[in-house]
Amino acid sequence: MVNNKKVDIASYLVKVGDVIKPRNNEVSQNIVKANIELVKGRNLPAWVQFKADALEGVVTQLPTREDISVPVQEQLVVELCSK
């Protein structure tokens, strides 16, 4: 959910200040909790503030190209999204 509204578009563009959290049901929250345990010890991106007790993240700024550490071929992303 983004800002308490269901989002089912994988390419949804978030904005600064958006609050992202799982739906308010046990299944969704258990999936998020399991993933939090799986990635424990990894650093969070600088552009996201995570509140573990509330299971929500807040977009504090939009990421720049330098913030992305995995190799990305931007042209392939553009081609996929334009279909």
PyMOL commands that place a pseudoatom at each C-alpha (Angstrom):
pseudoatom trace, name=CA, resn=MET, resi=1, chain=A, elem=C, hetatm=0, pos=[0.000, 0.000, 0.000]
pseudoatom trace, name=CA, resn=VAL, resi=2, chain=A, elem=C, hetatm=0, pos=[1.175, 3.528, -0.735]
pseudoatom trace, name=CA, resn=ASN, resi=3, chain=A, elem=C, hetatm=0, pos=[-0.322, 6.288, 1.381]
pseudoatom trace, name=CA, resn=ASN, resi=4, chain=A, elem=C, hetatm=0, pos=[-3.005, 3.840, 2.611]
pseudoatom trace, name=CA, resn=LYS, resi=5, chain=A, elem=C, hetatm=0, pos=[-4.158, 3.060, -0.946]
pseudoatom trace, name=CA, resn=LYS, resi=6, chain=A, elem=C, hetatm=0, pos=[-3.777, -0.320, -2.634]
pseudoatom trace, name=CA, resn=VAL, resi=7, chain=A, elem=C, hetatm=0, pos=[-1.234, -0.257, -5.443]
pseudoatom trace, name=CA, resn=ASP, resi=8, chain=A, elem=C, hetatm=0, pos=[-1.063, -3.184, -7.863]
pseudoatom trace, name=CA, resn=ILE, resi=9, chain=A, elem=C, hetatm=0, pos=[1.161, -1.659, -10.533]
pseudoatom trace, name=CA, resn=ALA, resi=10, chain=A, elem=C, hetatm=0, pos=[4.764, -2.916, -10.342]
pseudoatom trace, name=CA, resn=SER, resi=11, chain=A, elem=C, hetatm=0, pos=[6.078, 0.213, -12.073]
pseudoatom trace, name=CA, resn=TYR, resi=12, chain=A, elem=C, hetatm=0, pos=[4.232, 2.621, -9.747]
pseudoatom trace, name=CA, resn=LEU, resi=13, chain=A, elem=C, hetatm=0, pos=[6.291, 5.782, -9.251]
pseudoatom trace, name=CA, resn=VAL, resi=14, chain=A, elem=C, hetatm=0, pos=[6.576, 6.897, -5.663]
pseudoatom trace, name=CA, resn=LYS, resi=15, chain=A, elem=C, hetatm=0, pos=[7.124, 10.490, -4.601]
pseudoatom trace, name=CA, resn=VAL, resi=16, chain=A, elem=C, hetatm=0, pos=[9.026, 12.037, -1.736]
pseudoatom trace, name=CA, resn=GLY, resi=17, chain=A, elem=C, hetatm=0, pos=[6.974, 11.648, 1.420]
pseudoatom trace, name=CA, resn=ASP, resi=18, chain=A, elem=C, hetatm=0, pos=[5.092, 8.543, 0.261]
pseudoatom trace, name=CA, resn=VAL, resi=19, chain=A, elem=C, hetatm=0, pos=[4.511, 5.942, 2.977]
pseudoatom trace, name=CA, resn=ILE, resi=20, chain=A, elem=C, hetatm=0, pos=[4.845, 2.331, 1.827]
pseudoatom trace, name=CA, resn=LYS, resi=21, chain=A, elem=C, hetatm=0, pos=[3.554, -0.554, 3.922]
pseudoatom trace, name=CA, resn=PRO, resi=22, chain=A, elem=C, hetatm=0, pos=[1.916, -3.970, 3.548]
pseudoatom trace, name=CA, resn=ARG, resi=23, chain=A, elem=C, hetatm=0, pos=[-1.827, -4.405, 3.590]
pseudoatom trace, name=CA, resn=ASN, resi=24, chain=A, elem=C, hetatm=0, pos=[-3.385, -4.728, 7.006]
pseudoatom trace, name=CA, resn=ASN, resi=25, chain=A, elem=C, hetatm=0, pos=[-3.750, -8.506, 6.947]
pseudoatom trace, name=CA, resn=GLU, resi=26, chain=A, elem=C, hetatm=0, pos=[-1.762, -11.261, 8.599]
pseudoatom trace, name=CA, resn=VAL, resi=27, chain=A, elem=C, hetatm=0, pos=[-0.493, -12.886, 5.391]
pseudoatom trace, name=CA, resn=SER, resi=28, chain=A, elem=C, hetatm=0, pos=[0.977, -9.674, 3.959]
pseudoatom trace, name=CA, resn=GLN, resi=29, chain=A, elem=C, hetatm=0, pos=[2.534, -8.669, 7.247]
pseudoatom trace, name=CA, resn=ASN, resi=30, chain=A, elem=C, hetatm=0, pos=[4.073, -12.128, 7.764]
pseudoatom trace, name=CA, resn=ILE, resi=31, chain=A, elem=C, hetatm=0, pos=[5.672, -11.967, 4.309]
pseudoatom trace, name=CA, resn=VAL, resi=32, chain=A, elem=C, hetatm=0, pos=[7.201, -8.582, 5.118]
pseudoatom trace, name=CA, resn=LYS, resi=33, chain=A, elem=C, hetatm=0, pos=[8.441, -9.778, 8.517]
pseudoatom trace, name=CA, resn=ALA, resi=34, chain=A, elem=C, hetatm=0, pos=[10.054, -12.853, 6.937]
pseudoatom trace, name=CA, resn=ASN, resi=35, chain=A, elem=C, hetatm=0, pos=[11.806, -10.685, 4.354]
pseudoatom trace, name=CA, resn=ILE, resi=36, chain=A, elem=C, hetatm=0, pos=[13.046, -8.307, 7.043]
pseudoatom trace, name=CA, resn=GLU, resi=37, chain=A, elem=C, hetatm=0, pos=[14.663, -11.257, 8.821]
pseudoatom trace, name=CA, resn=LEU, resi=38, chain=A, elem=C, hetatm=0, pos=[16.161, -12.446, 5.531]
pseudoatom trace, name=CA, resn=VAL, resi=39, chain=A, elem=C, hetatm=0, pos=[17.916, -9.144, 4.804]
pseudoatom trace, name=CA, resn=LYS, resi=40, chain=A, elem=C, hetatm=0, pos=[18.886, -8.311, 8.374]
pseudoatom trace, name=CA, resn=GLY, resi=41, chain=A, elem=C, hetatm=0, pos=[22.315, -6.696, 8.504]
pseudoatom trace, name=CA, resn=ARG, resi=42, chain=A, elem=C, hetatm=0, pos=[22.141, -5.147, 5.044]
pseudoatom trace, name=CA, resn=ASN, resi=43, chain=A, elem=C, hetatm=0, pos=[22.242, -1.393, 4.753]
pseudoatom trace, name=CA, resn=LEU, resi=44, chain=A, elem=C, hetatm=0, pos=[19.061, 0.394, 3.765]
pseudoatom trace, name=CA, resn=PRO, resi=45, chain=A, elem=C, hetatm=0, pos=[19.155, 2.783, 0.828]
pseudoatom trace, name=CA, resn=ALA, resi=46, chain=A, elem=C, hetatm=0, pos=[19.806, 6.369, 1.917]
pseudoatom trace, name=CA, resn=TRP, resi=47, chain=A, elem=C, hetatm=0, pos=[16.592, 7.537, 0.263]
pseudoatom trace, name=CA, resn=VAL, resi=48, chain=A, elem=C, hetatm=0, pos=[14.292, 5.336, 2.380]
pseudoatom trace, name=CA, resn=GLN, resi=49, chain=A, elem=C, hetatm=0, pos=[13.554, 5.591, 6.090]
pseudoatom trace, name=CA, resn=PHE, resi=50, chain=A, elem=C, hetatm=0, pos=[12.246, 2.318, 7.530]
pseudoatom trace, name=CA, resn=LYS, resi=51, chain=A, elem=C, hetatm=0, pos=[10.186, 1.980, 10.692]
pseudoatom trace, name=CA, resn=ALA, resi=52, chain=A, elem=C, hetatm=0, pos=[10.395, -1.695, 11.710]
pseudoatom trace, name=CA, resn=ASP, resi=53, chain=A, elem=C, hetatm=0, pos=[7.848, -1.419, 14.509]
pseudoatom trace, name=CA, resn=ALA, resi=54, chain=A, elem=C, hetatm=0, pos=[5.198, -0.058, 12.107]
pseudoatom trace, name=CA, resn=LEU, resi=55, chain=A, elem=C, hetatm=0, pos=[6.347, -2.162, 9.109]
pseudoatom trace, name=CA, resn=GLU, resi=56, chain=A, elem=C, hetatm=0, pos=[6.475, 0.910, 6.916]
pseudoatom trace, name=CA, resn=GLY, resi=57, chain=A, elem=C, hetatm=0, pos=[8.958, 2.829, 4.852]
pseudoatom trace, name=CA, resn=VAL, resi=58, chain=A, elem=C, hetatm=0, pos=[8.975, 6.497, 3.951]
pseudoatom trace, name=CA, resn=VAL, resi=59, chain=A, elem=C, hetatm=0, pos=[10.562, 7.855, 0.781]
pseudoatom trace, name=CA, resn=THR, resi=60, chain=A, elem=C, hetatm=0, pos=[12.755, 10.696, 2.036]
pseudoatom trace, name=CA, resn=GLN, resi=61, chain=A, elem=C, hetatm=0, pos=[14.230, 11.623, -1.338]
pseudoatom trace, name=CA, resn=LEU, resi=62, chain=A, elem=C, hetatm=0, pos=[14.229, 10.218, -4.846]
pseudoatom trace, name=CA, resn=PRO, resi=63, chain=A, elem=C, hetatm=0, pos=[17.240, 8.030, -5.625]
pseudoatom trace, name=CA, resn=THR, resi=64, chain=A, elem=C, hetatm=0, pos=[19.913, 9.234, -7.997]
pseudoatom trace, name=CA, resn=ARG, resi=65, chain=A, elem=C, hetatm=0, pos=[21.796, 6.994, -10.436]
pseudoatom trace, name=CA, resn=GLU, resi=66, chain=A, elem=C, hetatm=0, pos=[24.718, 6.910, -7.975]
pseudoatom trace, name=CA, resn=ASP, resi=67, chain=A, elem=C, hetatm=0, pos=[22.414, 5.473, -5.270]
pseudoatom trace, name=CA, resn=ILE, resi=68, chain=A, elem=C, hetatm=0, pos=[21.811, 2.320, -7.324]
pseudoatom trace, name=CA, resn=SER, resi=69, chain=A, elem=C, hetatm=0, pos=[24.589, -0.203, -6.671]
pseudoatom trace, name=CA, resn=VAL, resi=70, chain=A, elem=C, hetatm=0, pos=[23.386, -3.039, -8.922]
pseudoatom trace, name=CA, resn=PRO, resi=71, chain=A, elem=C, hetatm=0, pos=[24.187, -2.967, -12.646]
pseudoatom trace, name=CA, resn=VAL, resi=72, chain=A, elem=C, hetatm=0, pos=[21.177, -1.671, -14.558]
pseudoatom trace, name=CA, resn=GLN, resi=73, chain=A, elem=C, hetatm=0, pos=[20.735, -1.255, -18.285]
pseudoatom trace, name=CA, resn=GLU, resi=74, chain=A, elem=C, hetatm=0, pos=[18.397, 1.726, -18.358]
pseudoatom trace, name=CA, resn=GLN, resi=75, chain=A, elem=C, hetatm=0, pos=[17.529, 1.265, -22.028]
pseudoatom trace, name=CA, resn=LEU, resi=76, chain=A, elem=C, hetatm=0, pos=[16.119, -2.203, -21.326]
pseudoatom trace, name=CA, resn=VAL, resi=77, chain=A, elem=C, hetatm=0, pos=[13.950, -0.801, -18.525]
pseudoatom trace, name=CA, resn=VAL, resi=78, chain=A, elem=C, hetatm=0, pos=[12.627, 1.908, -20.836]
pseudoatom trace, name=CA, resn=GLU, resi=79, chain=A, elem=C, hetatm=0, pos=[11.853, -0.659, -23.523]
pseudoatom trace, name=CA, resn=LEU, resi=80, chain=A, elem=C, hetatm=0, pos=[10.015, -2.902, -21.074]
pseudoatom trace, name=CA, resn=CYS, resi=81, chain=A, elem=C, hetatm=0, pos=[7.924, -0.070, -19.642]
pseudoatom trace, name=CA, resn=SER, resi=82, chain=A, elem=C, hetatm=0, pos=[6.988, 1.229, -23.077]
pseudoatom trace, name=CA, resn=LYS, resi=83, chain=A, elem=C, hetatm=0, pos=[5.251, -2.030, -24.048]
for i in range(1, 83): cmd.bond("trace and resi %d" % i, "trace and resi %d" % (i + 1))
show_as sticks, trace
zoom trace
